[in-house]
Amino acid sequence: MRKIQFFIFIEAILLSMALMTILANDFSRVVLLLVLFLLLFYYYRGHQRANVLLVSASILLFFIIMLNPYVIAAVLFAVVYGLIVVFPYIYRENEDSHLIFEEETVMKEERNRWLGDLHHLSAQDHCQFDDINLFRLAGRDTIHLEEVILTNHDNVVLLRKGFGDTRIIVPVDVAVSLQANSLYGQLIFLEQPARDLRNETISIKTADFQKASKSVKIVLSNLVGNIEVVRR
């Protein structure tokens, strides 16, 4: 318990110093107040005319925070402290474990593309669907599930991103389950009316999800951006 208290105490000091230095700088303070004003404006008015301004200001604030020396020190301290705490357990497990590989493994590597507009699965060498696990910073994403073959019920699409709209195209014969978590955005799910998301999580699925022969589960988390699920 003392280790956790020590860690929290050091992190609190570093992050407090980071907040003080950010607020002490006029430019950083203006950007922070601008982001807070736009978020409040969208929350109470529900308009998205200045979405580009909000995204730009939020990205700028993100880099201001991440480039702060105290934030960098807090991250490095967390990494080093975590390695020091976890290393004895890892060493103990490796000492008692005997790994036996009886068959060859298949590995697939793909680099993350953090920025830009992307069309996923639109140009595949094979038609069989593989689970999607994406991490994005900013950009518009379109996932073309109608371009691949979906079978059974173990199809998963996992997308975590910061800013930008997301559009998922699902075949007409596939049931859908969606779990979306968004700070600010709008959700359009199939033929249902549009719904505003304001710092909330929503779970929704088609009526035939449990008994359908083919289904896909979509889990999406983002800060700012619209989410649209359509059939084709």
Residue frames as a rotation matrix with the C-alpha (Angstrom) as fourth column:
MET 1
0.566 0.824 0.000 0.00
0.824 -0.566 0.000 0.00
0.000 0.000 -1.000 0.00
ARG 2
0.389 -0.496 -0.777 2.88
0.205 -0.775 0.597 2.39
-0.898 -0.392 -0.200 0.76
LYS 3
-0.648 -0.638 0.416 4.25
0.516 0.034 0.856 1.86
-0.561 0.769 0.307 -2.73
ILE 4
-0.077 0.716 0.694 0.98
0.949 -0.161 0.272 2.99
0.306 0.679 -0.667 -4.27
GLN 5
0.784 0.378 -0.492 0.80
0.554 -0.784 0.280 6.02
-0.280 -0.492 -0.824 -1.96
PHE 6
-0.070 -0.901 -0.429 4.38
0.238 -0.433 0.870 6.99
-0.969 -0.041 0.245 -2.82
PHE 7
-0.659 -0.140 0.739 3.64
0.734 0.096 0.672 6.65
-0.165 0.985 0.039 -6.54
ILE 8
0.337 0.876 0.344 0.46
0.893 -0.413 0.178 8.74
0.298 0.248 -0.922 -6.31
PHE 9
0.624 -0.152 -0.766 2.27
0.423 -0.759 0.495 11.40
-0.657 -0.633 -0.410 -4.24
ILE 10
-0.467 -0.875 -0.127 5.12
0.289 -0.287 0.913 11.82
-0.836 0.390 0.387 -6.77
GLU 11
-0.537 0.325 0.779 2.74
0.833 0.055 0.551 11.79
0.136 0.944 -0.300 -9.75
ALA 12
0.567 0.805 -0.172 0.50
0.824 -0.555 0.117 14.39
-0.001 -0.208 -0.978 -8.08
ILE 13
0.262 -0.560 -0.786 3.48
0.252 -0.746 0.616 16.70
-0.931 -0.360 -0.054 -7.52
LEU 14
-0.743 -0.620 0.253 4.73
0.369 -0.063 0.927 16.39
-0.559 0.782 0.276 -11.11
LEU 15
-0.314 0.699 0.642 1.29
0.897 -0.002 0.441 16.83
0.310 0.715 -0.627 -12.68
SER 16
0.637 0.495 -0.592 0.55
0.688 -0.711 0.145 19.81
-0.349 -0.499 -0.793 -10.41
MET 17
-0.157 -0.784 -0.600 3.80
0.135 -0.619 0.774 21.45
-0.978 0.041 0.203 -11.52
ALA 18
-0.772 -0.078 0.630 2.86
0.618 0.138 0.774 20.70
-0.147 0.987 -0.059 -15.13
LEU 19
0.239 0.945 0.223 -0.54
0.952 -0.274 0.139 22.37
0.192 0.179 -0.965 -14.67
MET 20
0.522 -0.093 -0.848 1.08
0.424 -0.835 0.352 25.42
-0.741 -0.543 -0.396 -13.04
THR 21
-0.560 -0.804 -0.200 3.58
0.163 -0.343 0.925 25.85
-0.813 0.485 0.323 -15.89
ILE 22
-0.557 0.434 0.708 0.85
0.821 0.161 0.547 25.42
0.123 0.887 -0.446 -18.52
LEU 23
0.541 0.833 -0.114 -1.38
0.839 -0.525 0.143 28.02
0.060 -0.173 -0.983 -16.87
ALA 24
0.211 -0.541 -0.814 1.58
0.380 -0.722 0.578 30.36
-0.901 -0.431 0.053 -16.40
ASN 25
-0.835 -0.504 0.220 2.09
0.361 -0.202 0.910 30.55
-0.414 0.840 0.351 -20.17
ASP 26
-0.390 0.719 -0.575 -0.28
-0.519 -0.688 -0.507 32.95
-0.760 0.101 0.642 -21.91
PHE 27
-0.450 0.192 -0.872 -0.53
-0.850 0.206 0.484 30.96
0.272 0.960 0.070 -25.14
SER 28
-0.868 0.108 -0.485 -1.19
0.170 0.982 -0.084 27.66
0.467 -0.155 -0.870 -23.35
ARG 29
-0.738 0.618 -0.273 -3.79
0.232 -0.148 -0.962 29.30
-0.634 -0.772 -0.034 -21.14
VAL 30
-0.350 0.603 -0.717 -5.60
-0.809 -0.580 -0.093 30.76
-0.472 0.547 0.691 -24.16
VAL 31
-0.586 0.093 -0.805 -5.67
-0.552 0.682 0.480 27.37
0.594 0.725 -0.349 -25.94
LEU 32
-0.908 0.242 -0.343 -7.00
0.404 0.724 -0.559 25.62
0.113 -0.646 -0.755 -22.81
LEU 33
-0.545 0.737 -0.399 -9.74
-0.064 -0.511 -0.857 28.20
-0.836 -0.442 0.326 -22.31
LEU 34
-0.417 0.371 -0.830 -10.63
-0.905 -0.258 0.339 28.02
-0.088 0.892 0.443 -26.01
VAL 35
-0.769 0.106 -0.630 -11.07
-0.109 0.950 0.292 24.23
0.630 0.293 -0.719 -25.86
LEU 36
-0.805 0.487 -0.339 -13.19
0.511 0.279 -0.813 24.45
-0.301 -0.827 -0.474 -22.71
PHE 37
-0.480 0.642 -0.598 -15.34
-0.467 -0.764 -0.445 27.20
-0.742 0.065 0.667 -24.23
LEU 38
-0.496 0.273 -0.824 -15.96
-0.812 0.189 0.552 25.23
0.306 0.943 0.129 -27.43
LEU 39
-0.849 0.183 -0.496 -16.84
0.257 0.963 -0.084 22.08
0.462 -0.199 -0.864 -25.49
LEU 40
-0.667 0.636 -0.388 -19.33
0.337 -0.207 -0.918 23.97
-0.665 -0.743 -0.076 -23.33
PHE 41
-0.465 0.479 -0.744 -20.75
-0.745 -0.666 0.036 25.70
-0.478 0.572 0.667 -26.39
TYR 42
-0.623 0.201 -0.756 -21.31
-0.493 0.649 0.579 22.37
0.607 0.733 -0.305 -28.16
TYR 43
-0.899 0.253 -0.356 -22.74
0.420 0.725 -0.546 20.77
0.120 -0.641 -0.758 -25.02
TYR 44
-0.496 0.730 -0.470 -25.40
0.240 -0.405 -0.882 23.40
-0.835 -0.550 0.026 -24.48
ARG 45
-0.107 0.453 -0.885 -26.12
-0.742 -0.629 -0.232 24.44
-0.661 0.632 0.403 -28.08
GLY 46
0.262 0.205 0.943 -25.52
0.190 0.947 -0.259 21.18
-0.946 0.247 0.210 -29.95
HIS 47
0.917 0.024 -0.398 -23.93
-0.361 -0.370 -0.856 22.86
-0.168 0.929 -0.331 -33.00
GLN 48
0.428 -0.785 0.447 -20.97
0.532 0.619 0.577 21.47
-0.730 -0.009 0.683 -34.90
ARG 49
0.985 -0.002 0.173 -20.09
0.145 -0.536 -0.832 24.35
0.094 0.844 -0.527 -37.19
ALA 50
0.481 -0.854 0.197 -16.70
-0.835 -0.515 -0.194 24.89
0.267 -0.071 -0.961 -35.57
ASN 51
0.974 -0.076 0.214 -15.77
-0.006 0.934 0.357 21.23
-0.227 -0.349 0.909 -35.38
VAL 52
0.529 -0.828 0.187 -12.51
0.533 0.153 -0.832 21.86
0.660 0.540 0.522 -37.26
LEU 53
0.136 -0.457 0.879 -11.59
-0.497 -0.799 -0.339 24.60
0.857 -0.390 -0.336 -34.79
LEU 54
0.692 0.181 0.699 -12.28
-0.717 0.288 0.635 22.32
-0.086 -0.940 0.329 -31.82
VAL 55
0.924 -0.375 0.074 -10.24
0.382 0.914 -0.135 19.46
-0.018 0.153 0.988 -33.28
SER 56
0.314 -0.847 0.429 -7.34
0.314 -0.334 -0.889 21.79
0.896 0.414 0.161 -34.13
ALA 57
0.191 -0.211 0.958 -7.35
-0.756 -0.654 0.007 23.42
0.626 -0.726 -0.285 -30.70
SER 58
0.870 0.176 0.461 -7.61
-0.450 0.666 0.595 20.02
-0.202 -0.725 0.658 -28.95
ILE 59
0.749 -0.662 0.016 -4.66
0.579 0.643 -0.501 18.60
0.322 0.384 0.865 -30.91
LEU 60
0.106 -0.717 0.689 -2.63
-0.057 -0.696 -0.715 21.72
0.993 0.037 -0.114 -30.13
LEU 61
0.425 0.112 0.898 -3.52
-0.867 -0.235 0.439 21.42
0.261 -0.965 -0.003 -26.42
PHE 62
0.997 -0.055 0.053 -2.55
0.041 0.971 0.234 17.73
-0.064 -0.231 0.971 -26.49
PHE 63
0.399 -0.909 0.117 0.92
0.610 0.168 -0.774 18.54
0.684 0.381 0.622 -27.80
ILE 64
0.111 -0.321 0.940 1.30
-0.505 -0.833 -0.225 21.42
0.856 -0.450 -0.255 -25.33
ILE 65
0.720 0.230 0.654 0.55
-0.692 0.303 0.655 19.02
-0.047 -0.925 0.377 -22.47
MET 66
0.945 -0.319 0.074 2.67
0.322 0.946 -0.033 16.15
-0.060 0.055 0.997 -23.76
LEU 67
0.278 -0.888 0.365 5.70
0.485 -0.199 -0.852 18.40
0.829 0.414 0.376 -24.45
ASN 68
0.675 -0.030 0.737 5.62
-0.566 -0.662 0.491 19.84
0.473 -0.749 -0.464 -20.95
PRO 69
-0.323 -0.915 -0.242 8.80
-0.509 0.383 -0.770 18.73
0.798 -0.126 -0.590 -19.08
TYR 70
-0.576 0.146 0.804 6.85
-0.774 0.217 -0.594 17.83
-0.261 -0.965 -0.012 -15.94
VAL 71
0.599 0.801 -0.006 4.42
-0.734 0.546 -0.403 15.65
-0.319 0.246 0.915 -17.92
ILE 72
0.418 -0.552 -0.721 7.37
-0.458 0.557 -0.692 13.91
0.784 0.620 -0.020 -19.58
ALA 73
-0.644 -0.682 0.347 8.93
-0.618 0.196 -0.761 13.39
0.451 -0.704 -0.548 -16.15
ALA 74
-0.088 0.705 0.704 5.64
-0.860 0.303 -0.410 11.96
-0.502 -0.642 0.580 -14.81
VAL 75
0.798 0.382 -0.466 5.41
-0.587 0.665 -0.461 9.49
0.133 0.642 0.755 -17.72
LEU 76
0.028 -0.879 -0.476 9.04
-0.402 0.426 -0.811 8.40
0.915 0.213 -0.341 -17.36
PHE 77
-0.637 -0.229 0.736 8.65
-0.768 0.103 -0.632 8.02
0.069 -0.968 -0.241 -13.59
ALA 78
0.354 0.859 0.371 5.51
-0.827 0.472 -0.306 5.89
-0.438 -0.199 0.877 -14.09
VAL 79
0.717 -0.126 -0.686 7.29
-0.442 0.678 -0.587 3.64
0.539 0.724 0.431 -16.59
VAL 80
-0.326 -0.939 -0.108 10.43
-0.422 0.247 -0.872 3.20
0.846 -0.239 -0.477 -14.49
TYR 81
-0.515 0.194 0.835 8.50
-0.843 0.064 -0.535 2.71
-0.157 -0.979 0.130 -11.26
GLY 82
0.607 0.794 -0.020 6.20
-0.773 0.584 -0.248 0.18
-0.185 0.166 0.969 -12.95
LEU 83
0.432 -0.530 -0.730 9.18
-0.332 0.659 -0.675 -1.81
0.839 0.533 0.109 -14.24
ILE 84
-0.616 -0.704 0.355 10.80
-0.566 0.082 -0.820 -1.80
0.548 -0.706 -0.449 -10.79
VAL 85
-0.222 0.620 0.752 7.61
-0.889 0.188 -0.418 -3.04
-0.401 -0.761 0.510 -9.12
VAL 86
0.738 0.653 -0.170 6.68
-0.654 0.629 -0.421 -5.64
-0.168 0.422 0.891 -11.73
PHE 87
0.108 -0.777 -0.621 10.14
-0.799 0.304 -0.519 -7.02
0.591 0.552 -0.588 -12.48
PRO 88
-0.684 -0.413 0.601 10.38
-0.704 0.589 -0.396 -9.34
-0.191 -0.694 -0.694 -9.41
TYR 89
0.167 0.827 0.536 7.04
-0.437 0.550 -0.712 -10.97
-0.884 -0.116 0.454 -10.31
ILE 90
0.753 0.062 -0.655 8.05
-0.654 0.175 -0.736 -11.41
0.069 0.983 0.172 -13.95
TYR 91
-0.264 -0.946 -0.189 11.37
-0.855 0.320 -0.408 -12.92
0.446 0.054 -0.893 -12.92
ARG 92
-0.529 0.118 0.840 9.64
-0.603 0.644 -0.470 -15.31
-0.597 -0.756 -0.269 -10.53
GLU 93
0.574 0.810 0.121 7.15
-0.435 0.426 -0.793 -16.44
-0.694 0.403 0.597 -13.18
ASN 94
0.570 -0.430 -0.700 9.88
-0.726 0.134 -0.674 -16.94
0.384 0.893 -0.236 -15.78
GLU 95
-0.472 -0.814 0.339 11.89
-0.877 0.393 -0.278 -18.95
0.093 -0.429 -0.899 -13.27
ASP 96
-0.477 0.361 0.802 9.10
-0.340 0.766 -0.546 -21.45
-0.811 -0.533 -0.242 -12.65
SER 97
0.571 0.788 -0.232 7.61
-0.478 0.089 -0.874 -21.58
-0.668 0.610 0.427 -16.16
HIS 98
-0.603 -0.661 0.447 8.51
0.037 0.536 0.843 -23.98
-0.797 0.524 -0.299 -18.94
LEU 99
0.262 0.691 -0.674 7.20
-0.679 -0.365 -0.637 -23.01
-0.686 0.624 0.373 -22.36
ILE 100
-0.575 -0.344 0.743 6.82
0.232 0.802 0.551 -25.74
-0.785 0.489 -0.381 -24.94
PHE 101
-0.049 0.500 -0.864 5.87
-0.823 -0.510 -0.249 -24.79
-0.566 0.699 0.437 -28.48
GLU 102
-0.217 0.045 0.975 4.39
0.158 0.987 -0.010 -27.79
-0.963 0.152 -0.222 -30.24
GLU 103
0.283 0.345 0.895 3.40
0.929 0.132 -0.345 -26.03
-0.237 0.929 -0.283 -33.43
GLU 104
-0.737 -0.574 0.357 4.34
0.663 -0.717 0.216 -23.04
0.132 0.396 0.909 -35.53
THR 105
0.000 0.702 -0.713 2.65
0.590 -0.576 -0.567 -19.71
-0.808 -0.420 -0.414 -34.96
VAL 106
-0.046 0.091 0.995 1.38
0.929 -0.361 0.076 -17.23
0.366 0.928 -0.068 -37.52
MET 107
-0.201 -0.115 -0.973 2.23
0.634 -0.772 -0.040 -13.61
-0.747 -0.625 0.228 -36.96
LYS 108
0.184 0.313 0.932 0.76
0.895 -0.445 -0.027 -10.61
0.407 0.839 -0.362 -38.75
GLU 109
-0.334 -0.393 -0.857 2.25
0.721 -0.692 0.036 -7.15
-0.607 -0.605 0.515 -38.25
GLU 110
0.162 0.404 0.900 0.81
0.833 -0.545 0.095 -3.82
0.529 0.735 -0.424 -39.33
ARG 111
-0.820 -0.540 -0.191 2.02
0.563 -0.696 -0.445 -0.34
0.108 -0.473 0.875 -38.44
ASN 112
0.137 0.854 -0.502 -0.41
0.841 -0.368 -0.397 2.13
-0.524 -0.367 -0.768 -36.90
ARG 113
-0.554 -0.174 0.814 -1.24
0.628 -0.729 0.272 5.13
0.546 0.662 0.514 -39.04
TRP 114
-0.559 0.253 -0.790 -2.09
0.727 -0.310 -0.613 7.84
-0.400 -0.916 -0.011 -36.52
LEU 115
-0.307 0.380 -0.873 -3.21
-0.197 -0.922 -0.332 10.62
-0.931 0.070 0.358 -38.87
GLY 116
-0.858 -0.027 -0.513 -5.18
-0.505 -0.138 0.852 10.95
-0.094 0.990 0.105 -42.10
ASP 117
0.215 0.976 -0.013 -8.34
-0.898 0.193 -0.396 9.62
-0.385 0.097 0.918 -43.74
LEU 118
-0.831 -0.553 0.058 -8.29
-0.513 0.802 0.306 5.84
-0.216 0.224 -0.950 -44.20
HIS 119
0.356 0.856 -0.375 -10.48
-0.909 0.410 0.072 3.18
0.215 0.316 0.924 -45.85
HIS 120
-0.498 -0.537 0.680 -9.99
-0.736 0.677 -0.004 -0.13
-0.459 -0.503 -0.733 -44.04
LEU 121
-0.337 0.258 0.906 -10.56
0.174 0.962 -0.209 -3.50
-0.925 0.087 -0.369 -45.78
SER 122
0.553 0.594 -0.584 -11.30
-0.431 -0.396 -0.811 -1.77
-0.713 0.700 0.037 -49.11
ALA 123
0.490 -0.463 -0.738 -8.34
-0.750 0.207 -0.628 -3.43
0.444 0.862 -0.246 -50.86
GLN 124
0.266 -0.322 0.908 -7.65
-0.701 0.582 0.412 -6.87
-0.662 -0.746 -0.071 -49.41
ASP 125
-0.541 -0.535 -0.649 -5.70
-0.824 0.492 0.281 -9.73
0.169 0.687 -0.707 -50.95
HIS 126
-0.887 0.303 -0.349 -8.00
0.328 0.944 -0.014 -12.23
0.325 -0.127 -0.937 -49.21
CYS 127
-0.266 0.904 0.334 -11.71
-0.229 -0.396 0.889 -12.17
0.936 0.160 0.312 -48.49
GLN 128
0.153 0.325 -0.933 -11.71
0.749 0.578 0.324 -13.78
0.645 -0.748 -0.155 -45.04
PHE 129
0.583 0.154 0.798 -12.35
-0.251 -0.900 0.356 -11.32
0.773 -0.408 -0.486 -42.21
ASP 130
-0.276 -0.661 -0.698 -9.77
0.735 0.322 -0.596 -10.90
0.619 -0.678 0.397 -39.42
ASP 131
0.544 0.486 -0.684 -10.57
0.830 -0.432 0.353 -9.05
-0.124 -0.759 -0.639 -36.22
ILE 132
0.172 -0.407 0.897 -9.74
0.411 -0.798 -0.440 -5.33
0.895 0.445 0.030 -36.40
ASN 133
0.548 -0.111 -0.829 -7.85
0.793 -0.245 0.557 -3.59
-0.265 -0.963 -0.046 -33.59
LEU 134
0.100 -0.432 0.896 -6.95
0.689 -0.620 -0.376 0.02
0.718 0.655 0.235 -34.45
PHE 135
0.228 -0.075 -0.971 -5.50
0.771 -0.595 0.227 3.00
-0.595 -0.800 -0.078 -32.61
ARG 136
-0.008 -0.122 0.992 -5.77
0.840 -0.539 -0.060 6.41
0.542 0.833 0.107 -34.27
LEU 137
-0.686 -0.275 -0.673 -4.97
0.615 -0.713 -0.335 9.97
-0.388 -0.644 0.659 -33.23
ALA 138
-0.117 0.659 -0.743 -6.98
-0.274 -0.741 -0.613 11.96
-0.955 0.132 0.267 -35.78
GLY 139
-0.897 -0.143 -0.418 -8.66
-0.430 0.070 0.900 11.40
-0.100 0.987 -0.125 -39.13
ARG 140
0.165 0.982 -0.087 -11.76
-0.951 0.135 -0.276 10.01
-0.260 0.129 0.957 -40.82
ASP 141
-0.842 -0.427 0.329 -12.06
-0.376 0.902 0.210 6.21
-0.387 0.053 -0.920 -40.85
THR 142
0.248 0.876 -0.413 -14.29
-0.969 0.216 -0.122 4.13
-0.018 0.431 0.902 -43.11
ILE 143
-0.652 -0.410 0.638 -14.42
-0.474 0.877 0.078 0.37
-0.591 -0.251 -0.766 -42.39
HIS 144
-0.107 0.571 -0.814 -15.74
-0.971 0.117 0.210 -1.65
0.215 0.812 0.542 -45.34
LEU 145
-0.478 -0.007 0.879 -17.10
-0.471 0.846 -0.249 -4.87
-0.741 -0.533 -0.407 -43.84
GLU 146
0.647 0.763 0.004 -19.08
-0.372 0.320 -0.871 -5.46
-0.666 0.562 0.490 -47.02
GLU 147
0.395 -0.589 -0.705 -15.78
-0.874 -0.004 -0.486 -6.21
0.283 0.808 -0.516 -48.80
VAL 148
-0.739 -0.673 0.012 -14.99
-0.629 0.684 -0.371 -9.30
0.241 -0.282 -0.929 -46.69
ILE 149
-0.031 0.690 -0.723 -16.70
-0.088 0.719 0.689 -12.54
0.996 0.085 0.038 -45.70
LEU 150
-0.473 -0.015 0.881 -18.13
-0.861 -0.205 -0.466 -12.57
0.187 -0.979 0.084 -42.19
THR 151
-0.080 0.422 -0.903 -18.95
-0.049 0.903 0.426 -15.92
0.996 0.078 -0.051 -40.57
ASN 152
-0.146 0.072 -0.987 -20.24
0.837 0.540 -0.085 -17.01
0.527 -0.839 -0.139 -37.16
HIS 153
0.819 0.567 0.092 -20.41
0.381 -0.656 0.651 -14.69
0.430 -0.498 -0.753 -34.13
ASP 154
0.479 -0.700 -0.529 -16.78
0.697 -0.063 0.714 -14.07
-0.533 -0.711 0.458 -33.18
ASN 155
0.007 -0.427 0.904 -16.19
0.833 -0.498 -0.241 -11.05
0.554 0.755 0.352 -35.43
VAL 156
0.465 0.052 -0.884 -14.84
0.740 -0.571 0.355 -8.04
-0.487 -0.819 -0.304 -33.52
VAL 157
0.156 -0.407 0.900 -14.02
0.595 -0.689 -0.414 -4.47
0.788 0.600 0.135 -34.59
LEU 158
0.503 -0.100 -0.858 -12.13
0.792 -0.344 0.504 -2.46
-0.346 -0.933 -0.094 -31.93
LEU 159
0.050 -0.425 0.904 -11.27
0.670 -0.657 -0.346 1.18
0.741 0.623 0.252 -32.67
ARG 160
0.434 -0.010 -0.901 -9.77
0.770 -0.515 0.376 3.74
-0.468 -0.857 -0.216 -30.30
LYS 161
-0.167 -0.450 0.877 -9.16
0.844 -0.525 -0.108 7.24
0.509 0.723 0.468 -31.61
GLY 162
-0.695 -0.177 -0.697 -8.85
0.574 -0.720 -0.390 10.85
-0.433 -0.671 0.602 -30.59
PHE 163
-0.194 0.570 -0.799 -10.54
-0.314 -0.807 -0.499 13.05
-0.929 0.154 0.336 -33.18
GLY 164
-0.811 -0.053 -0.583 -12.47
-0.584 0.008 0.811 12.46
-0.039 0.999 -0.038 -36.39
ASP 165
0.227 0.974 -0.012 -15.55
-0.945 0.218 -0.243 10.80
-0.234 0.067 0.970 -37.82
THR 166
-0.827 -0.407 0.388 -15.98
-0.341 0.911 0.230 7.03
-0.447 0.058 -0.892 -38.16
ARG 167
0.180 0.867 -0.466 -18.19
-0.975 0.093 -0.203 5.24
-0.133 0.490 0.861 -40.71
ILE 168
-0.735 -0.345 0.584 -18.72
-0.346 0.931 0.116 1.46
-0.584 -0.117 -0.803 -40.63
ILE 169
-0.089 0.663 -0.744 -20.42
-0.982 0.065 0.175 -0.26
0.164 0.746 0.645 -43.56
VAL 170
-0.576 -0.012 0.817 -22.04
-0.427 0.857 -0.288 -3.60
-0.697 -0.515 -0.499 -42.63
PRO 171
-0.930 0.275 -0.244 -23.55
-0.092 0.468 0.879 -6.20
0.356 0.840 -0.410 -45.02
VAL 172
-0.236 0.944 0.230 -27.34
-0.830 -0.318 0.458 -6.51
0.505 -0.083 0.859 -44.98
ASP 173
0.516 0.478 -0.711 -27.29
-0.160 0.869 0.468 -10.11
0.841 -0.128 0.525 -43.71
VAL 174
-0.404 -0.733 -0.547 -25.08
0.540 0.292 -0.789 -9.46
0.738 -0.615 0.278 -40.67
ALA 175
0.738 0.630 -0.240 -26.43
0.531 -0.324 0.783 -8.57
0.415 -0.706 -0.574 -37.21
VAL 176
-0.153 -0.784 0.602 -24.68
0.186 -0.621 -0.761 -5.74
0.971 -0.004 0.240 -35.38
SER 177
0.683 0.219 -0.697 -23.81
0.727 -0.107 0.678 -4.97
0.074 -0.970 -0.233 -31.76
LEU 178
0.056 -0.627 0.777 -22.29
0.318 -0.726 -0.610 -1.53
0.947 0.281 0.158 -31.08
GLN 179
0.591 0.010 -0.807 -20.73
0.786 -0.233 0.573 -0.15
-0.182 -0.972 -0.145 -27.92
ALA 180
0.122 -0.476 0.871 -19.66
0.563 -0.690 -0.455 3.48
0.818 0.546 0.184 -28.36
ASN 181
0.395 -0.121 -0.911 -17.93
0.830 -0.378 0.410 5.76
-0.394 -0.918 -0.049 -25.86
SER 182
-0.104 -0.360 0.927 -17.54
0.775 -0.614 -0.151 9.41
0.624 0.702 0.343 -26.88
LEU 183
-0.635 -0.164 -0.755 -16.84
0.635 -0.667 -0.389 12.75
-0.440 -0.727 0.528 -25.25
TYR 184
-0.080 0.633 -0.770 -18.61
-0.339 -0.744 -0.576 14.70
-0.937 0.214 0.274 -27.98
GLY 185
-0.962 -0.206 -0.182 -20.19
-0.230 0.240 0.943 13.57
-0.150 0.949 -0.278 -31.22
GLN 186
0.018 0.987 -0.159 -23.27
-0.947 -0.034 -0.318 12.23
-0.319 0.157 0.935 -32.96
LEU 187
-0.771 -0.209 0.602 -24.34
-0.133 0.977 0.169 8.59
-0.623 0.050 -0.780 -33.43
ILE 188
0.089 0.762 -0.641 -26.26
-0.991 0.005 -0.131 7.32
-0.097 0.647 0.756 -36.45
PHE 189
-0.722 -0.273 0.635 -27.07
-0.332 0.943 0.028 3.60
-0.606 -0.191 -0.772 -36.13
LEU 190
-0.730 0.386 0.563 -28.68
0.650 0.646 0.400 2.05
-0.209 0.659 -0.723 -39.23
GLU 191
-0.359 0.677 0.643 -32.18
0.532 -0.418 0.737 3.52
0.767 0.606 -0.210 -39.79
GLN 192
0.226 0.467 -0.855 -32.61
0.973 -0.148 0.177 4.97
-0.044 -0.872 -0.487 -36.31
PRO 193
0.901 0.127 0.416 -32.72
0.176 -0.981 -0.081 8.74
0.398 0.146 -0.906 -35.65
ALA 194
-0.060 -0.981 0.184 -29.43
0.213 -0.192 -0.958 10.48
0.975 -0.018 0.221 -34.94
ARG 195
0.850 0.258 -0.460 -28.42
0.475 0.004 0.880 10.69
0.229 -0.966 -0.119 -31.29
ASP 196
0.427 -0.702 0.569 -26.04
-0.474 -0.710 -0.521 13.20
0.770 -0.047 -0.636 -29.68
LEU 197
0.503 -0.387 -0.773 -23.30
0.720 0.682 0.127 11.75
0.478 -0.620 0.621 -27.48
ARG 198
0.411 -0.337 0.847 -22.10
-0.442 -0.886 -0.138 13.96
0.797 -0.318 -0.513 -24.65
ASN 199
-0.513 -0.735 0.445 -19.47
-0.777 0.177 -0.604 12.25
0.365 -0.655 -0.661 -22.49
GLU 200
0.235 0.682 0.692 -21.40
-0.817 0.524 -0.240 8.98
-0.526 -0.510 0.680 -22.37
THR 201
-0.902 -0.430 0.034 -21.32
-0.367 0.807 0.462 5.33
-0.226 0.404 -0.886 -23.34
ILE 202
0.154 0.980 -0.130 -24.11
-0.906 0.087 -0.415 3.72
-0.396 0.181 0.900 -25.34
SER 203
-0.861 -0.304 0.408 -24.71
-0.155 0.920 0.360 0.05
-0.485 0.247 -0.839 -26.17
ILE 204
0.181 0.915 -0.361 -27.09
-0.760 -0.102 -0.641 -0.87
-0.624 0.391 0.677 -28.97
LYS 205
-0.865 -0.425 0.267 -27.70
-0.174 0.753 0.635 -3.94
-0.471 0.502 -0.725 -31.14
THR 206
-0.535 0.671 -0.514 -30.09
-0.708 -0.025 0.706 -5.18
0.461 0.741 0.488 -33.76
ALA 207
0.232 0.768 0.597 -33.11
-0.960 0.280 0.014 -7.23
-0.156 -0.577 0.802 -32.68
ASP 208
0.935 0.160 -0.317 -31.83
-0.257 0.921 -0.293 -10.40
0.245 0.355 0.902 -34.41
PHE 209
0.139 -0.984 0.109 -28.34
-0.902 -0.172 -0.396 -10.29
0.409 -0.043 -0.912 -32.88
GLN 210
-0.163 -0.221 0.962 -28.79
-0.800 0.599 0.002 -13.35
-0.577 -0.769 -0.274 -30.63
LYS 211
0.347 0.432 0.832 -30.33
0.024 0.883 -0.469 -15.63
-0.938 0.183 0.296 -33.25
ALA 212
0.746 -0.096 -0.659 -28.59
-0.648 -0.326 -0.688 -14.43
-0.149 0.940 -0.305 -36.42
SER 213
0.887 -0.430 0.171 -26.23
0.456 0.875 -0.164 -16.78
-0.080 0.223 0.972 -38.22
LYS 214
-0.121 -0.932 0.341 -23.64
0.863 -0.268 -0.428 -14.02
0.490 0.243 0.837 -38.72
SER 215
0.914 0.390 -0.114 -22.89
0.392 -0.768 0.506 -11.05
0.110 -0.507 -0.855 -36.49
VAL 216
-0.126 -0.946 0.297 -20.22
0.585 -0.313 -0.748 -8.47
0.801 0.080 0.593 -35.72
LYS 217
0.643 0.234 -0.729 -19.43
0.754 -0.361 0.549 -6.71
-0.134 -0.903 -0.408 -32.45
ILE 218
0.109 -0.537 0.837 -18.15
0.481 -0.708 -0.517 -3.13
0.870 0.458 0.181 -32.74
VAL 219
0.540 -0.057 -0.840 -16.42
0.794 -0.295 0.531 -1.39
-0.278 -0.954 -0.114 -29.82
LEU 220
0.049 -0.446 0.894 -15.49
0.676 -0.644 -0.358 2.24
0.735 0.622 0.270 -30.48
SER 221
0.463 0.007 -0.886 -14.01
0.765 -0.508 0.396 4.91
-0.447 -0.861 -0.241 -28.19
ASN 222
-0.182 -0.539 0.822 -13.20
0.801 -0.567 -0.194 8.46
0.570 0.623 0.535 -29.25
LEU 223
-0.680 -0.105 -0.726 -12.91
0.569 -0.700 -0.432 11.98
-0.463 -0.706 0.536 -27.88
VAL 224
-0.114 0.605 -0.788 -14.54
-0.394 -0.755 -0.523 14.07
-0.912 0.251 0.325 -30.60
GLY 225
-0.882 -0.167 -0.441 -16.21
-0.468 0.196 0.862 12.78
-0.058 0.966 -0.251 -33.76
ASN 226
0.147 0.986 -0.078 -19.36
-0.970 0.128 -0.209 11.36
-0.196 0.106 0.975 -35.30
ILE 227
-0.802 -0.285 0.526 -20.10
-0.240 0.959 0.154 7.61
-0.548 -0.003 -0.837 -35.51
GLU 228
0.089 0.829 -0.553 -22.16
-0.964 -0.068 -0.258 6.14
-0.251 0.556 0.793 -38.32
VAL 229
-0.729 -0.188 0.658 -23.15
-0.096 0.980 0.173 2.50
-0.678 0.063 -0.733 -38.89
VAL 230
0.067 0.732 -0.678 -24.90
-0.913 -0.230 -0.338 1.80
-0.403 0.642 0.652 -42.21
ARG 231
0.113 0.050 0.992 -25.86
0.170 0.983 -0.069 -1.26
-0.979 0.177 0.103 -44.27
ARG 232
0.025 -0.081 -0.996 -24.95
-0.937 -0.351 0.005 -1.94
-0.350 0.933 -0.085 -47.86
